[in-house]
C-alpha cells in the first residue's frame, strides 16, 4: 500500500470533484461532494482494495487523506 495509489483510489470514489483536488493534505470532509454515503464508499474501497477494515470513527478522527492512509496502513 502506498500513499499515491491510496489517493488515486480515494479520488475515484468521487464523481464530480476534480482529481486535481486530491492530495495527501486534502481535508476530504471539506469537499463539497463529501457525505455519509461517501464515507461508506471509502470504507468499502479500503476493504476491497487493501483488505483492511476501517470504521466510521477512523474517518471521523482523520482530517486529511494522509491521516486516513496512516490509519489503514497501521491495520495492514
mmCIF file of the C-alpha atoms, coordinates in Angstrom:
data_MODEL
# 
_entry.id   MODEL 
# 
loop_
_atom_site.group_PDB 
_atom_site.id 
_atom_site.type_symbol 
_atom_site.label_atom_id 
_atom_site.label_alt_id 
_atom_site.label_comp_id 
_atom_site.label_asym_id 
_atom_site.label_entity_id 
_atom_site.label_seq_id 
_atom_site.pdbx_PDB_ins_code 
_atom_site.Cartn_x 
_atom_site.Cartn_y 
_atom_site.Cartn_z 
_atom_site.occupancy 
_atom_site.B_iso_or_equiv 
_atom_site.pdbx_formal_charge 
_atom_site.auth_seq_id 
_atom_site.auth_comp_id 
_atom_site.auth_asym_id 
_atom_site.auth_atom_id 
_atom_site.pdbx_PDB_model_num 
ATOM 1  C CA . UNK A 1 1  ? 0.000   0.000  0.000  1.00 0.00 ? 1  UNK A CA 1 
ATOM 2  C CA . UNK A 1 2  ? 1.442   3.341  -0.970 1.00 0.00 ? 2  UNK A CA 1 
ATOM 3  C CA . UNK A 1 3  ? 0.106   6.858  -0.474 1.00 0.00 ? 3  UNK A CA 1 
ATOM 4  C CA . UNK A 1 4  ? -0.032  7.794  -4.172 1.00 0.00 ? 4  UNK A CA 1 
ATOM 5  C CA . UNK A 1 5  ? -2.123  4.722  -5.014 1.00 0.00 ? 5  UNK A CA 1 
ATOM 6  C CA . UNK A 1 6  ? -4.363  5.324  -1.992 1.00 0.00 ? 6  UNK A CA 1 
ATOM 7  C CA . UNK A 1 7  ? -5.026  8.927  -3.084 1.00 0.00 ? 7  UNK A CA 1 
ATOM 8  C CA . UNK A 1 8  ? -5.899  7.785  -6.624 1.00 0.00 ? 8  UNK A CA 1 
ATOM 9  C CA . UNK A 1 9  ? -8.326  5.132  -5.395 1.00 0.00 ? 9  UNK A CA 1 
ATOM 10 C CA . UNK A 1 10 ? -9.799  7.609  -2.893 1.00 0.00 ? 10 UNK A CA 1 
ATOM 11 C CA . UNK A 1 11 ? -10.337 10.150 -5.696 1.00 0.00 ? 11 UNK A CA 1 
ATOM 12 C CA . UNK A 1 12 ? -12.029 7.530  -7.900 1.00 0.00 ? 12 UNK A CA 1 
ATOM 13 C CA . UNK A 1 13 ? -14.900 7.380  -5.402 1.00 0.00 ? 13 UNK A CA 1 
ATOM 14 C CA . UNK A 1 14 ? -15.877 10.953 -6.254 1.00 0.00 ? 14 UNK A CA 1 
ATOM 15 C CA . UNK A 1 15 ? -17.838 11.664 -9.435 1.00 0.00 ? 15 UNK A CA 1 
ATOM 16 C CA . UNK A 1 16 ? -17.949 15.455 -9.508 1.00 0.00 ? 16 UNK A CA 1 
ATOM 17 C CA . UNK A 1 17 ? -14.767 16.565 -7.743 1.00 0.00 ? 17 UNK A CA 1 
ATOM 18 C CA . UNK A 1 18 ? -11.761 17.232 -9.993 1.00 0.00 ? 18 UNK A CA 1 
ATOM 19 C CA . UNK A 1 19 ? -8.899  14.783 -9.496 1.00 0.00 ? 19 UNK A CA 1 
ATOM 20 C CA . UNK A 1 20 ? -6.571  17.758 -9.049 1.00 0.00 ? 20 UNK A CA 1 
ATOM 21 C CA . UNK A 1 21 ? -8.416  18.494 -5.785 1.00 0.00 ? 21 UNK A CA 1 
ATOM 22 C CA . UNK A 1 22 ? -6.909  15.405 -4.167 1.00 0.00 ? 22 UNK A CA 1 
ATOM 23 C CA . UNK A 1 23 ? -3.535  15.297 -2.438 1.00 0.00 ? 23 UNK A CA 1 
ATOM 24 C CA . UNK A 1 24 ? -2.128  13.898 0.791  1.00 0.00 ? 24 UNK A CA 1 
ATOM 25 C CA . UNK A 1 25 ? -3.099  17.132 2.554  1.00 0.00 ? 25 UNK A CA 1 
ATOM 26 C CA . UNK A 1 26 ? -6.664  17.316 1.239  1.00 0.00 ? 26 UNK A CA 1 
ATOM 27 C CA . UNK A 1 27 ? -9.170  17.825 4.058  1.00 0.00 ? 27 UNK A CA 1 
ATOM 28 C CA . UNK A 1 28 ? -11.632 15.444 2.477  1.00 0.00 ? 28 UNK A CA 1 
ATOM 29 C CA . UNK A 1 29 ? -14.559 16.267 4.783  1.00 0.00 ? 29 UNK A CA 1 
ATOM 30 C CA . UNK A 1 30 ? -14.469 19.830 3.448  1.00 0.00 ? 30 UNK A CA 1 
ATOM 31 C CA . UNK A 1 31 ? -15.059 18.691 -0.146 1.00 0.00 ? 31 UNK A CA 1 
ATOM 32 C CA . UNK A 1 32 ? -18.476 19.689 -1.454 1.00 0.00 ? 32 UNK A CA 1 
ATOM 33 C CA . UNK A 1 33 ? -19.220 16.126 -2.545 1.00 0.00 ? 33 UNK A CA 1 
ATOM 34 C CA . UNK A 1 34 ? -18.428 14.616 0.890  1.00 0.00 ? 34 UNK A CA 1 
ATOM 35 C CA . UNK A 1 35 ? -21.366 12.895 2.621  1.00 0.00 ? 35 UNK A CA 1 
ATOM 36 C CA . UNK A 1 36 ? -22.146 9.991  4.909  1.00 0.00 ? 36 UNK A CA 1 
ATOM 37 C CA . UNK A 1 37 ? -22.674 7.837  1.813  1.00 0.00 ? 37 UNK A CA 1 
ATOM 38 C CA . UNK A 1 38 ? -19.234 8.843  0.571  1.00 0.00 ? 38 UNK A CA 1 
ATOM 39 C CA . UNK A 1 39 ? -17.854 7.766  3.939  1.00 0.00 ? 39 UNK A CA 1 
ATOM 40 C CA . UNK A 1 40 ? -19.346 4.301  3.410  1.00 0.00 ? 40 UNK A CA 1 
ATOM 41 C CA . UNK A 1 41 ? -17.893 4.174  -0.104 1.00 0.00 ? 41 UNK A CA 1 
ATOM 42 C CA . UNK A 1 42 ? -14.422 4.947  1.275  1.00 0.00 ? 42 UNK A CA 1 
ATOM 43 C CA . UNK A 1 43 ? -14.763 2.251  3.962  1.00 0.00 ? 43 UNK A CA 1 
ATOM 44 C CA . UNK A 1 44 ? -15.774 -0.263 1.259  1.00 0.00 ? 44 UNK A CA 1 
ATOM 45 C CA . UNK A 1 45 ? -12.935 0.822  -1.065 1.00 0.00 ? 45 UNK A CA 1 
ATOM 46 C CA . UNK A 1 46 ? -10.292 0.395  1.643  1.00 0.00 ? 46 UNK A CA 1 
ATOM 47 C CA . UNK A 1 47 ? -11.663 -3.057 2.492  1.00 0.00 ? 47 UNK A CA 1 
ATOM 48 C CA . UNK A 1 48 ? -11.901 -4.168 -1.142 1.00 0.00 ? 48 UNK A CA 1 
ATOM 49 C CA . UNK A 1 49 ? -8.622  -2.708 -2.427 1.00 0.00 ? 49 UNK A CA 1 
ATOM 50 C CA . UNK A 1 50 ? -6.405  -3.292 0.603  1.00 0.00 ? 50 UNK A CA 1 
ATOM 51 C CA . UNK A 1 51 ? -8.164  -5.922 2.708  1.00 0.00 ? 51 UNK A CA 1 
ATOM 52 C CA . UNK A 1 52 ? -8.148  -3.512 5.647  1.00 0.00 ? 52 UNK A CA 1 
ATOM 53 C CA . UNK A 1 53 ? -11.152 -2.695 7.784  1.00 0.00 ? 53 UNK A CA 1 
ATOM 54 C CA . UNK A 1 54 ? -11.619 0.884  8.886  1.00 0.00 ? 54 UNK A CA 1 
ATOM 55 C CA . UNK A 1 55 ? -14.578 2.257  10.807 1.00 0.00 ? 55 UNK A CA 1 
ATOM 56 C CA . UNK A 1 56 ? -16.640 5.414  10.828 1.00 0.00 ? 56 UNK A CA 1 
ATOM 57 C CA . UNK A 1 57 ? -14.699 6.565  13.883 1.00 0.00 ? 57 UNK A CA 1 
ATOM 58 C CA . UNK A 1 58 ? -11.471 6.270  11.888 1.00 0.00 ? 58 UNK A CA 1 
ATOM 59 C CA . UNK A 1 59 ? -12.892 8.607  9.272  1.00 0.00 ? 59 UNK A CA 1 
ATOM 60 C CA . UNK A 1 60 ? -14.169 10.938 11.975 1.00 0.00 ? 60 UNK A CA 1 
ATOM 61 C CA . UNK A 1 61 ? -10.688 11.070 13.543 1.00 0.00 ? 61 UNK A CA 1 
ATOM 62 C CA . UNK A 1 62 ? -8.893  11.691 10.239 1.00 0.00 ? 62 UNK A CA 1 
ATOM 63 C CA . UNK A 1 63 ? -8.585  15.198 8.831  1.00 0.00 ? 63 UNK A CA 1 
ATOM 64 C CA . UNK A 1 64 ? -6.659  14.547 5.620  1.00 0.00 ? 64 UNK A CA 1 
ATOM 65 C CA . UNK A 1 65 ? -6.375  11.716 3.132  1.00 0.00 ? 65 UNK A CA 1 
ATOM 66 C CA . UNK A 1 66 ? -2.899  11.011 4.507  1.00 0.00 ? 66 UNK A CA 1 
ATOM 67 C CA . UNK A 1 67 ? -4.325  10.690 8.042  1.00 0.00 ? 67 UNK A CA 1 
ATOM 68 C CA . UNK A 1 68 ? -6.760  8.063  6.790  1.00 0.00 ? 68 UNK A CA 1 
ATOM 69 C CA . UNK A 1 69 ? -3.992  6.331  4.847  1.00 0.00 ? 69 UNK A CA 1 
ATOM 70 C CA . UNK A 1 70 ? -1.869  6.095  8.006  1.00 0.00 ? 70 UNK A CA 1 
ATOM 71 C CA . UNK A 1 71 ? -4.799  4.583  9.924  1.00 0.00 ? 71 UNK A CA 1 
ATOM 72 C CA . UNK A 1 72 ? -5.342  1.985  7.178  1.00 0.00 ? 72 UNK A CA 1 
ATOM 73 C CA . UNK A 1 73 ? -1.603  1.282  6.983  1.00 0.00 ? 73 UNK A CA 1 
ATOM 74 C CA . UNK A 1 74 ? -1.423  0.677  10.736 1.00 0.00 ? 74 UNK A CA 1 
ATOM 75 C CA . UNK A 1 75 ? -4.041  -2.077 10.337 1.00 0.00 ? 75 UNK A CA 1 
ATOM 76 C CA . UNK A 1 76 ? -2.404  -3.723 7.353  1.00 0.00 ? 76 UNK A CA 1 
# 
